């Protein structure tokens, strides 16, 4: 996840044409000049994923721990945070309850899906216990409610968590089934639609169905899904399109970065899927060692593995 975040940070919000003009093809970490950061730095995607992970490590499915670690992240820096997440966590810091801190938020961006991967790993650890899986689903919706009070965000978060979950349950990447992955995503995303009463008409489950029903090359993904905008209704199907083009190759990560849009979040989600399916073996050493916070990220990953590996 952090590798994808870093790869995409240098060109966040750019078009595919601009990326090609400036970098040719991105396959290495580059200096994110617009963010005034070092080569190999990461963004709020990694910062908030680590917050989610630390909370789970501290106390499993405790919303009090999620609140604690999100406030700690807020106090560290809100650089790169979306308005919805920043405003909601500010309310938490000012004493609001997590069940109401997301009130008034638009909640349409990638803010929850981009950080929810640790919950996918957690779900794998309790597989196939249906009761614990149900509790995990409820916790994901609570994390969503804390900042993004919309069904489209809940659907995106559930879809991504269960995408990670499916990849983690496979003993061998060769067992990966595009059909099973797609069915998992459709089923998980449809749950989110039931979570919040609202006037929003966009249904991300339908967007996944559009993606899964026909072949999409890079240009068609850009054309059909808004060029990878930060609206999760578009960006998550967009990102999954690249992952499914080749789930067994690092090229799928390079491809989503170079396609433009919300590049750091898109690539962080594709990177998380590749990592869930292959572990670190799929990532070239220059991408692992080139991360500024590689020791911090790996330390959290090791602790997660020690606690939840089955």
N, C-alpha and C positions, 0 to 999 in steps of 0.2 A: 504494500500500500504506500509506504513512504517513498519507495523508488519511483513509482508512478507519479506521485505528488511532485517530487523534485524534478523529474523529467519535463513535466508540463508547466512548471511554474514560470519558466523563462518566456513563455509565449501565451500566457493566460489571456483569453479574450481575442486572440488573433484569428485571422482567417487562414485557411490552408495555403492560399496563395502568398500571404505575407510570410508565413513560416518558411515556405520553400525559397522565397526571395532572400531572406535573412540567413537561414541556417542550412539550406539545401534539404537535408533530412536529419532530424534529431534522433540520435542513438546514444548520445552521451549527455551527462549533466552539463548545463550551461549556466552562466551567471544570470540570475534573474534581475536585470538592471533596473527595471521599473519598481522593484521592491527593495532595492538597495541592500541585497543580501549576497552572501558568498555562494560560490558554486557548490552545489550539493545540499543547499538549504531546502527546508520544507516549509509548508504553510499551515494554515489552520486545519486543513484536512488531517494532517498527522497529529498536530497538537490535540485536537478534539478526539481523535481515535484513541490516542494514548489516555486521555481522560476517561473515556468509556471503559477501556481495558483496566486501568488502575482501580476504578470503582468496582468492577466485577471481581478483580483479584482481592480487593479488600473485604467485600461482603456479598459476593454472588449477586442476587437480584434485588439489591437494596437501592431504592430511589434516593434515600438519604445520602448514600455514598456517591451516587451520580451527581446529586446537587453539590456536594462537597468538592468533588474533583472538577466540575464545570466552573464553579466559582473560583477555584484555585487557578484554572487556566485563564479565566477572565482577568484576574488580578495580575497574571504574568504578562499578557499582552492580548489585545484584540485586533492586532494587525491582520488584515485579510478577512476578518469575520463579516458575514452577511448581516444586514441590519436586523433580520428576524432573530437570529441567534444572539447577537449582541444585546438587543433590547430585552429579550426574554431572560437571559442570564443576569443582566443588570437587575431585573426585578427579583430574581433569586437572591442576589447579593444584598438587595435591600429588604429581604425578609419575606418575599412572596412564597407561597407554597408551590411546589412543582406542578400541581394539578391545575393551577391558574396562571402560572408565569407566562404561558404561551398565549393567553387571551389577547385578542386584538392583532395577532401576528398574521401576515399574509401566508407564510409557510409554504411557498411554492418551489423553493430552491433545493439544492443538493445537500443542505445542511445536516440532515439526519442520515440519509443514505451513505454519504461519504465517510461517516464515522462509525457506522454500525457493524462493521466486519467482525469485531471481537464477539459480538453476540452470535454470529454464525458459528464461530468456533465453539462457543459455549453450548449451542444447540447440538453440535456434533458430540460433545462430551456426555450429553444426557440421552442421546439416541440409543434405543428406540422407545424410551419411556414416554408414553403419550401424555401423561399428566405433567411431567416436567417440560415437555415440548410446549404444551399449552401455557404453562407458566412463563416460558421464555417468550412466547408470542405476546402475552400480556405485558411483559416487561418492555419489549420493543415498542409497543404502542404507548406505554407510559413515557419512555424516553422521547418519543415523537411529540406527545402531548406537552411535554415540558417546554418545548420551543416552537413547534410547528403544528398548529391546531387545524390541520386539513387532512382529508382522507387521501389526497394524492401523494402527500409526503409520507403518510403512514403506509400506503401501498408500496411506495418506492423503498422504504426502509425494510419492510417485510420481505419484499422481493429480493433485495440484495443480501439480507441476512440468510435467507434460505438458499440463495445461490451459493454463498460461501459454505453453508452447511452441507449442501449436496456434494460440492467438490471435496470437502474434508472427509466425508464418509467413505470415499473410494480408496481402496488399498493400492490401486494401480491406476495411474492416469489413463492408461489404455482402456480402462473400463468406462471412461466418460461417455455418456450418451447425450447427444444433442436433444433428442426427443424427451428424455427424462428430465433434463435440465429445463427445457421449455415448459413442460407440464408443471414442474415445481414452481417456476416463476409465476405462471398464470394463477395457480392455486393460491400461492402466498399473497400475491398482489391483490387478488379479489377479496381477501379478508379485510384489507385496509379500507375498502370502500364502505364497509359496514360500521366503521368506527366512529365517524363524526357526522352529525347532521349539518348540511351546508347547502348553499346554492351553487357551488362549483360544479360545472358539468363535465369537466375533463376527467376522463377515466383512464388511468395509465395502463390498466389491464388491456383495454382495447388497443393501446399503442404497442404493447408487447405482441398482441395478436397480429397487428399489421406487419411487425418485424418478422415474426416467425412464419407467416404464411407465404412469403416469397423471398427470393434471393436478393441480397443487397450488396452491391460493390461499394467502394468508398464514396464515389460521387452520389450514388443513390441514397446512401445513409445521410450524407450532408443535405441533399435535397429534401428527403422525406422527414428528417428530424431536426430541422432548424439549424443545421450546422453545428450541432452540439451545444446549444444554448444552455444557460445555467438553470433553466426551468426543468425540474426533474421529470416532468411529463415527456420531455424530448430527450434529455441528456442520458437518462439511464437506458432506454431502448437503444439510443445511439451507441453508447459504450458497449452494450451487450452484443450489438451487431459486429463490432470489431473482435470481441472476445471469441464469438462463435465462428468467425471466419477461420480461425486457427487456434483453438484452445491449447495446443501443444507446442506453441512457438512464441518466443519473445517478440517476434514480428507483430503480433497482435497488439502488443503494448506500444511499440513504435508507431504503428499505423494510427492508433487512436490519438496519440499525441500530435502527429503531423496533420491530422484532419481538422484541427482548430477548434474553437469554441471554448468551453470551460475546461481547458486542457488539463489543469492540475487535478481537478476533481474527477474528470472522466478517466484519466490515466490511473489515479489512485484506486478507483473502483475496479478497473481491469487488472491492475497490478495485484490487488487483493485476491481476485479470482484465480489468477495464475499461481499465486503463492499458496492458496488453499488447495489447489489441485496438484502442484508439483513440489511445494516447499521451496527452499532457496536454490535448488539445483537448476532451475530454468533461467536464473538471472546471472548474466556475466559478472565477473568479479569487479570490473570497473564501475558497475552500477551499485553494487553493494558497498565496496570500499570507498566509493566517492561520496557517500552521504555524510554530511556534517555531523549528524546526530546518530550515526550508525550504532555506536556502543549503547546509547540510551534505548534505541528501538529494539536492538537484539536482546538487551537485558529484560525488557518487558515481555518480549516474545518467549524467552527462556522460562521466565516465571509462569507465564500462561501455560506453556507446555507441561511444566512440572505439576501444575495444579489440575489441568484438565485433560491431559493426554490419556487415552483409554487403550 
